[in-house]
Each structure stands twice: as C-alpha cells, then as structure tokens.
C-alpha cells in the first residue's frame, strides 16, 4: 500500500469514525427526544385521564343528586296525593253519614259556633232541610239558649250550616271547615301515616 492509499484509508477511517460518532449521537439524541416526548405524552395522558375522571365523578355526583331530588319530589308528590285523597274521602264520608250520626255532629258544631247571647238564625242546604230530625228545632233551641231559630231559606253549601246574626253570615259548612283547616288536617294525616 502506498502513501496515498494509506492517507485515503486514514481519511476513510476518520470519516467512518466521524459518521459513526455523529450517527451514535443522533441516535442517542433521537432516543432521548423520544423518551422525553413519551414522558410528556404520558404526563398529558395522565392529566387528561385525571381531568376526565374528575369530570365523570362530578357528572355522576350531580346525576345522583338530581336523581335523589327527583325521587324525593316524587315521594313528596305521592304523599301529598295520598293525604289529599284521604282528606277528600273523610269529607265525603262525613256527608254520607247516617242521619243520627250526621245531626249529632251538627249539634256539636252548633254548640261550638253559635253565639250564646245573640239572636240568630240557622240555614241548612236543601237536602239537609228535608231530612232534619223532628225534634231538631227543640234541640237547637236548647243548644243556643233559645237564641237560634231555623230559617226557611236554604244555603248553597255541601253540608253543615250557615249561621246568620244581624245579616252577617258565618259559613259553618263542611267545605268551609275543611278548607280552613286543610293545612292542619294535612299535618295530622302526615304524622299518622308517615311518622
């Protein structure tokens, strides 16, 4: 091998070594960059996953809360309907009591609501006026110390009576009493059924 061939051989070896070194550094740099990108991607995937899980938990919590609220509202509505139906049933059963029981209640109501020292009249609805017990006028007189008399006029009410004192009417109908006491009745029925 002559001197030129040795120089060329040396240049080739140096060139191959430089290429190998550059190639090794490039591969190492590429590997390092790849690892860095993978780590960043893993961090980003972890952050996205954590955010998604958090959002899913929030959605789940809100959904459960909303479902619970809907369930509570449905239960409350059902309870309200049951209570309302029972009060309506009680009202209807009061109106359909046998005459002796019905007018026994009327007497108690007259005793409670009549003005003891004031002259007045009492009016019933058409149906009740027709079915008044024979001695009801006397019983009425005794209950009110003779201050209350039956009127021939009928009242436009469901049941019960209307007291009239000096042109002022006091509605003692069952409908008026149930309306006035509705909240109290609701509370009582609720405590009986659901407490």
C-alpha positions as CSV (number, residue, x, y, z in Angstrom):
1,X,0.0,0.0,0.0
2,X,1.5,3.2,-0.9
3,X,1.3,6.5,0.9
4,X,-1.7,7.8,-1.0
5,X,-3.6,4.7,-0.3
6,X,-2.7,5.0,3.4
7,X,-3.9,8.6,3.5
8,X,-7.1,7.7,1.7
9,X,-7.5,4.7,4.1
10,X,-6.9,7.0,7.1
11,X,-9.4,9.6,5.7
12,X,-12.0,6.8,5.2
13,X,-11.4,5.5,8.7
14,X,-11.6,9.0,10.2
15,X,-14.7,9.7,8.1
16,X,-16.3,6.4,9.1
17,X,-15.5,7.1,12.8
18,X,-16.9,10.7,12.5
19,X,-20.0,9.3,10.7
20,X,-20.4,6.6,13.4
21,X,-19.9,9.2,16.1
22,X,-22.5,11.6,14.5
23,X,-24.8,8.7,13.9
24,X,-24.5,7.5,17.5
25,X,-25.0,11.0,18.9
26,X,-28.0,11.4,16.5
27,X,-29.5,8.0,17.6
28,X,-28.9,8.9,21.3
29,X,-30.4,12.4,20.8
30,X,-33.4,10.8,18.9
31,X,-33.8,8.2,21.7
32,X,-33.5,10.9,24.4
33,X,-36.1,13.1,22.5
34,X,-38.3,10.1,22.0
35,X,-38.1,9.3,25.8
36,X,-38.8,12.9,26.6
37,X,-41.8,13.1,24.3
38,X,-43.1,9.8,25.6
39,X,-42.8,11.1,29.2
40,X,-44.5,14.3,28.3
41,X,-47.2,12.4,26.5
42,X,-47.7,10.1,29.5
43,X,-48.0,13.1,31.7
44,X,-50.5,14.7,29.4
45,X,-52.5,11.4,29.1
46,X,-52.4,11.1,32.9
47,X,-53.6,14.7,33.3
48,X,-56.3,14.3,30.7
49,X,-57.4,11.0,32.3
50,X,-57.4,12.6,35.8
51,X,-59.5,15.6,34.4
52,X,-61.9,13.2,32.6
53,X,-62.3,11.0,35.7
54,X,-62.9,14.1,37.8
55,X,-65.5,15.4,35.3
56,X,-67.1,12.0,35.2
57,X,-67.2,11.9,39.0
58,X,-68.8,15.4,39.0
59,X,-71.3,14.4,36.4
60,X,-72.1,11.2,38.4
61,X,-72.4,13.1,41.7
62,X,-74.7,15.7,40.0
63,X,-76.7,13.0,38.4
64,X,-77.1,11.1,41.7
65,X,-78.0,14.3,43.4
66,X,-80.5,15.2,40.7
67,X,-82.0,11.6,40.7
68,X,-82.2,11.8,44.5
69,X,-84.0,15.2,44.3
70,X,-86.4,13.8,41.6
71,X,-87.1,10.7,43.8
72,X,-87.7,12.9,46.9
73,X,-90.0,15.1,44.9
74,X,-91.9,12.1,43.5
75,X,-92.2,10.7,47.1
76,X,-93.5,14.1,48.3
77,X,-96.0,14.3,45.5
78,X,-97.2,10.8,46.2
79,X,-97.6,11.5,49.9
80,X,-99.4,14.8,49.1
81,X,-101.8,12.9,46.8
82,X,-102.4,10.2,49.4
83,X,-103.1,12.9,52.1
84,X,-105.3,14.9,49.7
85,X,-107.3,11.8,48.8
86,X,-107.8,10.8,52.4
87,X,-109.0,14.3,53.3
88,X,-111.4,14.2,50.4
89,X,-112.6,10.7,51.4
90,X,-113.1,11.9,55.0
91,X,-115.1,14.9,53.7
92,X,-117.3,12.6,51.6
93,X,-117.8,10.1,54.4
94,X,-118.9,12.9,56.7
95,X,-121.5,14.0,54.1
96,X,-122.8,10.4,53.8
97,X,-123.1,9.6,57.5
98,X,-126.4,8.1,58.7
99,X,-128.9,10.9,59.8
100,X,-128.5,10.3,63.5
101,X,-124.6,10.5,63.4
102,X,-124.7,13.4,60.9
103,X,-127.1,15.5,63.0
104,X,-125.2,14.6,66.2
105,X,-122.1,16.2,64.6
106,X,-124.2,19.2,63.5
107,X,-125.4,19.7,67.1
108,X,-121.9,19.7,68.4
109,X,-120.9,22.2,65.7
110,X,-123.9,24.4,66.6
111,X,-123.0,24.3,70.3
112,X,-119.4,25.3,69.4
113,X,-120.1,28.0,66.9
114,X,-123.4,29.7,68.0
115,X,-123.4,33.0,69.8
116,X,-124.9,32.3,73.2
117,X,-126.4,35.7,73.9
118,X,-127.3,36.9,70.4
119,X,-130.5,36.2,68.4
120,X,-129.8,34.4,65.1
121,X,-130.9,32.0,62.5
122,X,-129.5,28.8,61.1
123,X,-129.8,27.7,57.5
124,X,-129.1,24.2,56.0
125,X,-128.8,23.1,52.4
126,X,-131.9,21.8,50.6
127,X,-131.2,18.1,51.3
128,X,-130.5,18.6,55.0
129,X,-133.5,20.8,55.4
130,X,-135.7,18.0,54.2
131,X,-134.2,15.4,56.4
132,X,-133.9,17.3,59.7
133,X,-134.9,15.2,62.7
134,X,-138.4,16.1,64.0
135,X,-137.1,17.3,67.4
136,X,-134.2,19.2,65.9
137,X,-135.8,22.6,66.4
138,X,-136.2,21.9,70.1
139,X,-132.6,20.6,70.4
140,X,-131.4,23.7,68.6
141,X,-133.2,25.9,71.0
142,X,-131.7,24.1,74.0
143,X,-128.2,24.3,72.5
144,X,-128.4,28.1,71.9
145,X,-130.5,29.0,75.0
146,X,-133.4,29.8,72.7
147,X,-131.3,32.3,70.7
148,X,-131.2,30.4,67.4
149,X,-134.1,29.5,65.1
150,X,-134.4,27.6,61.9
151,X,-134.9,29.7,58.7
152,X,-136.9,28.5,55.8
153,X,-134.2,29.8,53.4
154,X,-131.7,27.2,52.2
155,X,-128.0,27.7,51.9
156,X,-125.9,26.8,48.9
157,X,-123.5,24.5,50.8
158,X,-122.4,20.9,50.7
159,X,-123.3,20.1,54.3
160,X,-123.1,21.7,57.7
161,X,-124.9,25.0,58.1
162,X,-124.8,28.8,57.9
163,X,-125.4,30.9,61.0
164,X,-127.0,34.3,60.4
165,X,-126.6,37.1,63.0
166,X,-127.8,40.6,62.1
167,X,-127.5,40.0,58.4
168,X,-123.9,38.6,58.7
169,X,-123.5,35.0,57.6
170,X,-121.0,32.6,59.2
171,X,-120.2,29.7,56.9
172,X,-120.0,26.6,59.0
173,X,-120.3,24.2,56.0
174,X,-118.1,21.2,55.9
175,X,-116.5,22.5,52.8
176,X,-115.5,25.8,54.5
177,X,-114.3,23.9,57.6
178,X,-112.2,21.5,55.5
179,X,-110.8,24.4,53.5
180,X,-110.0,26.4,56.6
181,X,-108.4,23.5,58.4
182,X,-106.8,21.9,55.4
183,X,-103.1,22.6,56.5
184,X,-103.8,21.3,60.0
185,X,-105.5,18.2,58.6
186,X,-102.6,17.6,56.2
187,X,-100.1,17.8,59.1
188,X,-102.2,15.4,61.2
189,X,-102.7,12.9,58.4
190,X,-99.0,13.1,57.5
191,X,-97.9,12.4,61.1
192,X,-100.4,9.5,61.3
193,X,-99.2,7.9,58.1
194,X,-95.6,8.8,57.7
195,X,-94.1,9.4,61.1
